[in-house]
């Protein structure tokens, strides 16, 4: 897997763990919703859309010209991930199923998952349990991991903006250089 990732030609954002994990959450959420949520319900559609919004906004932000846009879209992705996190918590609560603590050995196993590309089009997406409690807690754990990664990405982008400036500032500096100031 390591060699494949280094030799593959893909946009830079596809190497971000936040993007890759977001794609895994997106794919597993579709499976989860098809399995456990009525396809005609608004909840089904909203969960699938929130899961989709996360990696799509990371990709869009990465390719935006301005760092400000990237920071903003990372925030949108983080918000969508938080919405999805709450949906999994609601699913468990409404069915009187337990939300496993961070210290639960099953959660520790979930947190050991590391995402990566295994082919030009596939991530090492794990299989989703057919048990609703297991599946929801697994996805809840992945969403919490994703929230942490998105917060770190946003913080690093803000730091970059602080040290390097934004798109407008860079354009102004180039203009000044051109004029000889």
ROTIKOL-472936 format. One record per residue: residue in three letters; x, y, z of N, C-alpha, C in turn; residue number from 1. Coordinates in pm, whole numbers. Layout:
N
   r    n_X    n_Y    n_Z   ca_X   ca_Y   ca_Z    c_X    c_Y    c_Z   k
 ALA      X      Y      Z      X      Y      Z      X      Y      Z NUM
...
END
This chain:
181
   r    n_X    n_Y    n_Z   ca_X   ca_Y   ca_Z    c_X    c_Y    c_Z   k
 UNK     82   -119      0      0      0      0     87    125      0   1
 UNK    192    127     77    280    245     88    337    283    -48   2
 UNK    391    186   -122    448    215   -254    343    264   -351   3
 UNK    224    207   -344    119    250   -435     89    398   -411   4
 UNK     76    439   -286     43    578   -256    149    673   -307   5
 UNK    275    638   -292    383    728   -332    395    738   -485   6
 UNK    362    632   -556    380    631   -701    255    671   -778   7
 UNK    141    680   -712     17    714   -780     14    863   -815   8
 UNK    -45    893   -927    -61   1032   -967   -205   1073   -940   9
 UNK   -223   1161   -845   -356   1206   -809   -345   1347   -752  10
 UNK   -455   1420   -747   -449   1554   -689   -400   1549   -544  11
 UNK   -331   1653   -502   -272   1657   -369   -369   1634   -256  12
 UNK   -491   1686   -268   -588   1670   -159   -624   1524   -135  13
 UNK   -609   1440   -237   -642   1298   -219   -543   1225   -129  14
 UNK   -431   1289    -97   -335   1231     -2   -364   1276    141  15
 UNK   -452   1373    158   -486   1418    293   -567   1310    364  16
 UNK   -526   1275    484   -598   1173    561   -741   1219    585  17
 UNK   -761   1349    605   -896   1401    626   -985   1373    504  18
 UNK   -931   1385    385  -1007   1355    264  -1034   1205    253  19
 UNK   -929   1124    268   -944    979    253  -1043    921    356  20
 UNK  -1028    963    481  -1120    912    584  -1262    962    555  21
 UNK  -1274   1084    507  -1406   1135    469  -1471   1050    361  22
 UNK  -1392   1004    264  -1445    917    159  -1492    782    216  23
 UNK  -1415    728    310  -1455    602    374  -1585    622    451  24
 UNK  -1594    730    526  -1717    760    601  -1834    777    504  25
 UNK  -1810    844    392  -1915    863    292  -1966    728    241  26
 UNK  -1874    642    199  -1915    512    145  -1985    426    248  27
 UNK  -1932    423    370  -1994    341    475  -2128    399    520  28
 UNK  -2143    530    514  -2271    592    552  -2380    552    453  29
 UNK  -2347    548    325  -2445    503    226  -2489    360    258  30
 UNK  -2393    273    287  -2426    135    324  -2511    131    450  31
 UNK  -2469    208    552  -2542    213    679  -2686    257    656  32
 UNK  -2703    367    585  -2838    422    564  -2925    327    484  33
 UNK  -2868    265    381  -2945    168    302  -2989     49    387  34
 UNK  -2907     15    484  -2934   -101    568  -3028    -71    685  35
 UNK  -3013     46    748  -3081     72    875  -3178    190    876  36
 UNK  -3181    271    772  -3268    389    768  -3361    376    647  37
 UNK  -3488    405    666  -3585    398    558  -3540    489    443  38
 UNK  -3528    433    325  -3477    508    209  -3566    626    171  39
 UNK  -3691    621    210  -3784    730    178  -3781    841    282  40
 UNK  -3707    820    391  -3706    921    497  -3610   1034    466  41
 UNK  -3639   1148    523  -3553   1265    507  -3417   1240    574  42
 UNK  -3418   1166    683  -3294   1136    756  -3195   1062    666  43
 UNK  -3243    967    590  -3157    891    499  -3084    986    405  44
 UNK  -3159   1071    339  -3100   1165    244  -3005   1263    312  45
 UNK  -3043   1314    428  -2958   1412    498  -2827   1351    545  46
 UNK  -2832   1227    595  -2709   1162    640  -2615   1137    521  47
 UNK  -2670   1091    411  -2588   1065    291  -2528   1197    241  48
 UNK  -2607   1304    240  -2558   1433    192  -2452   1492    286  49
 UNK  -2472   1478    418  -2372   1528    514  -2240   1453    497  50
 UNK  -2249   1321    476  -2128   1241    456  -2058   1280    325  51
 UNK  -2134   1310    223  -2078   1351     94  -2012   1488    104  52
 UNK  -2072   1577    180  -2024   1715    190  -1882   1724    245  53
 UNK  -1848   1634    334  -1717   1640    399  -1602   1631    298  54
 UNK  -1582   1520    227  -1467   1514    135  -1482   1609     16  55
 UNK  -1606   1634    -27  -1624   1722   -143  -1577   1864   -110  56
 UNK  -1606   1912     10  -1563   2046     49  -1413   2054     71  57
 UNK  -1352   1948    120  -1206   1946    132  -1143   1956     -7  58
 UNK  -1196   1879   -102  -1144   1883   -239  -1163   2021   -301  59
 UNK  -1282   2077   -287  -1310   2208   -345  -1222   2316   -283  60
 UNK  -1206   2309   -151  -1123   2408    -83   -977   2399   -125  61
 UNK   -927   2280   -137   -788   2258   -177   -760   2319   -313  62
 UNK   -856   2308   -403   -836   2357   -540   -874   2504   -557  63
 UNK   -929   2566   -454   -964   2708   -462   -836   2792   -469  64
 UNK   -845   2906   -535   -727   2992   -546   -690   3057   -414  65
 UNK   -789   3088   -333   -758   3161   -211   -754   3068    -90  66
 UNK   -661   3098     -3   -649   3024    123   -772   3048    210  67
 UNK   -827   3168    200   -949   3202    275  -1063   3106    237  68
 UNK  -1077   3078    108  -1181   2985     62  -1155   2844    115  69
 UNK  -1029   2804    115   -993   2671    165  -1026   2659    314  70
 UNK   -995   2762    389  -1028   2762    532  -1180   2755    551  71
 UNK  -1251   2835    474  -1398   2837    484  -1456   2699    452  72
 UNK  -1414   2640    341  -1469   2511    299  -1429   2397    391  73
 UNK  -1313   2408    453  -1276   2310    556  -1371   2322    674  74
 UNK  -1410   2443    706  -1509   2465    813  -1645   2407    777  75
 UNK  -1684   2420    650  -1810   2361    604  -1804   2208    617  76
 UNK  -1690   2150    576  -1671   2005    589  -1680   1963    736  77
 UNK  -1618   2041    823  -1621   2010    966  -1764   2017   1020  78
 UNK  -1838   2117    975  -1978   2130   1017  -2063   2013    969  79
 UNK  -2043   1971    846  -2116   1855    792  -2081   1728    869  80
 UNK  -1954   1714    902  -1910   1598    980  -1975   1599   1119  81
 UNK  -1985   1716   1179  -2048   1726   1311  -2196   1691   1302  82
 UNK  -2262   1735   1196  -2403   1701   1173  -2418   1549   1163  83
 UNK  -2330   1484   1089  -2335   1340   1073  -2308   1269   1206  84
 UNK  -2213   1322   1282  -2183   1267   1414  -2309   1267   1500  85
 UNK  -2380   1380   1500  -2504   1391   1579  -2610   1294   1528  86
 UNK  -2615   1271   1397  -2712   1175   1343  -2685   1034   1394  87
 UNK  -2558    996   1401  -2527    863   1455  -2559    855   1604  88
 UNK  -2532    960   1678  -2568    963   1820  -2720    952   1836  89
 UNK  -2794   1027   1754  -2940   1021   1760  -2991    882   1726  90
 UNK  -2933    820   1624  -2974    685   1585  -2963    590   1704  91
 UNK  -2850    595   1772  -2828    506   1888  -2924    540   2002  92
 UNK  -2935    668   2034  -3022    711   2145  -3168    675   2119  93
 UNK  -3217    699   1999  -3358    676   1968  -3394    528   1967  94
 UNK  -3294    443   1957  -3318    299   1960  -3272    237   2092  95
 UNK  -3247    324   2188  -3195    287   2320  -3075    192   2311  96
 UNK  -2989    222   2216  -2863    147   2202  -2752    231   2265  97
 UNK  -2655    167   2327  -2550    245   2395  -2452    311   2298  98
 UNK  -2405    428   2338  -2294    493   2270  -2171    450   2348  99
 UNK  -2080    381   2280  -1963    326   2347  -1866    437   2385 100
 UNK  -1811    424   2504  -1713    520   2555  -1581    507   2478 101
 UNK  -1505    613   2480  -1375    615   2412  -1282    505   2465 102
 UNK  -1301    469   2592  -1215    369   2655  -1261    224   2629 103
 UNK  -1376    207   2566  -1428     73   2536  -1328      4   2442 104
 UNK  -1291   -121   2471  -1195   -192   2386  -1236   -198   2239 105
 UNK  -1367   -204   2211  -1413   -208   2072  -1382    -75   2002 106
 UNK  -1398     35   2075  -1367    167   2018  -1217    180   1994 107
 UNK  -1138    126   2085   -992    130   2065   -952     57   1938 108
 UNK  -1019    -53   1909   -993   -127   1785  -1033    -40   1665 109
 UNK  -1151     22   1673  -1196    110   1565  -1096    222   1540 110
 UNK  -1045    280   1649   -954    394   1638   -818    353   1579 111
 UNK   -792    225   1572   -668    176   1513   -672    172   1360 112
 UNK   -789    197   1303   -802    194   1157   -719    305   1094 113
 UNK   -642    270    991   -563    368    915   -603    356    769 114
 UNK   -642    465    711   -692    468    575   -579    488    475 115
 UNK   -594    431    356   -495    449    250   -547    396    119 116
 UNK   -486    440     11   -523    394   -123   -465    255   -147 117
 UNK   -548    163   -197   -502     27   -228   -502      1   -378 118
 UNK   -561     92   -455   -561     86   -601   -587    229   -650 119
 UNK   -580    252   -780   -604    388   -829   -741    445   -792 120
 UNK   -838    358   -764   -973    407   -736  -1031    360   -603 121
 UNK   -954    285   -526  -1011    225   -405   -929    253   -280 122
 UNK  -1000    286   -174   -940    299    -41   -963    168     34 123
 UNK   -886    145    137   -900     23    217  -1022     36    309 124
 UNK  -1139     42    250  -1263     60    325  -1302    -71    394 125
 UNK  -1317    -67    527  -1355   -190    597  -1501   -227    570 126
 UNK  -1535   -349    599  -1674   -394    588  -1752   -339    706 127
 UNK  -1878   -309    682  -1964   -258    788  -2041   -373    852 128
 UNK  -2042   -375    983  -2115   -479   1056  -2263   -477   1019 129
 UNK  -2326   -592   1025  -2470   -600   1001  -2548   -574   1129 130
 UNK  -2478   -559   1241  -2540   -526   1368  -2549   -373   1379 131
 UNK  -2669   -321   1401  -2692   -175   1403  -2608   -105   1509 132
 UNK  -2599   -162   1627  -2521   -100   1736  -2373    -93   1699 133
 UNK  -2318   -203   1652  -2176   -205   1611  -2150   -106   1498 134
 UNK  -2235   -110   1396  -2215    -26   1278  -2223    123   1314 135
 UNK  -2323    160   1392  -2340    301   1430  -2224    349   1517 136
 UNK  -2180    267   1610  -2067    306   1695  -1937    313   1616 137
 UNK  -1920    224   1520  -1802    229   1433  -1800    361   1355 138
 UNK  -1912    393   1292  -1918    516   1213  -1910    640   1302 139
 UNK  -1967    633   1419  -1955    744   1514  -1808    767   1550 140
 UNK  -1736    660   1572  -1592    670   1602  -1515    731   1484 141
 UNK  -1545    684   1362  -1478    740   1245  -1511    888   1228 142
 UNK  -1635    926   1254  -1674   1068   1245  -1597   1151   1348 143
 UNK  -1580   1098   1468  -1504   1171   1571  -1358   1185   1530 144
 UNK  -1301   1080   1472  -1164   1088   1422  -1155   1193   1311 145
 UNK  -1253   1191   1222  -1257   1286   1111  -1270   1430   1162 146
 UNK  -1352   1450   1264  -1366   1584   1322  -1233   1635   1376 147
 UNK  -1158   1549   1439  -1025   1586   1490   -933   1625   1374 148
 UNK   -934   1544   1267   -848   1572   1152   -886   1703   1083 149
 UNK  -1015   1728   1070  -1061   1852   1006  -1025   1975   1090 150
 UNK  -1035   1962   1222   -995   2073   1310   -846   2101   1296 151
 UNK   -764   1995   1286   -619   2011   1266   -590   2075   1130 152
 UNK   -661   2033   1027   -642   2090    894   -676   2239    896 153
 UNK   -788   2275    956   -827   2416    964   -724   2497   1041 154
 UNK   -675   2443   1151   -574   2514   1231   -445   2534   1150 155
 UNK   -404   2433   1075   -281   2447    996   -300   2548    883 156
 UNK   -418   2552    825   -446   2650    719   -448   2792    775 157
 UNK   -503   2807    894   -505   2940    958   -364   2985    991 158
 UNK   -281   2892   1036   -141   2924   1066    -68   2964    937 159
 UNK    -94   2892    830    -33   2924    701    -76   3064    656 160
 UNK   -202   3096    674   -253   3229    637   -184   3337    720 161
 UNK   -165   3307    846   -100   3401    938     45   3428    896 162
 UNK    116   3322    857    258   3337    825    284   3378    680 163
 UNK    200   3334    587    225   3360    446    132   3464    384 164
 UNK     21   3490    449    -77   3582    393   -171   3511    299 165
 UNK   -271   3586    255   -372   3530    167   -349   3565     22 166
 UNK   -441   3525    -60   -435   3543   -204   -423   3691   -242 167
 UNK   -506   3775   -183   -505   3918   -215   -372   3982   -176 168
 UNK   -319   3945    -60   -190   3998    -17    -78   3958   -113 169
 UNK    -81   3834   -158     22   3787   -251     12   3860   -385 170
 UNK   -110   3882   -432   -128   3958   -556    -75   4101   -541 171
 UNK   -102   4161   -427    -56   4298   -402     97   4304   -401 172
 UNK    160   4206   -335    307   4201   -333    364   4188   -474 173
 UNK    303   4101   -555    348   4084   -694    333   4214   -772 174
 UNK    223   4283   -751    198   4410   -819    303   4513   -780 175
 UNK    336   4518   -652    438   4611   -603    574   4579   -664 176
 UNK    606   4449   -672    733   4407   -733    739   4450   -879 177
 UNK    628   4433   -948    622   4470  -1088    646   4619  -1109 178
 UNK    590   4697  -1016    605   4844  -1026    740   4890   -972 179
 UNK    812   4800   -907    944   4836   -855    942   4904   -719 180
 UNK    840   4882   -642    830   4942   -507    896   4851   -407 181
END
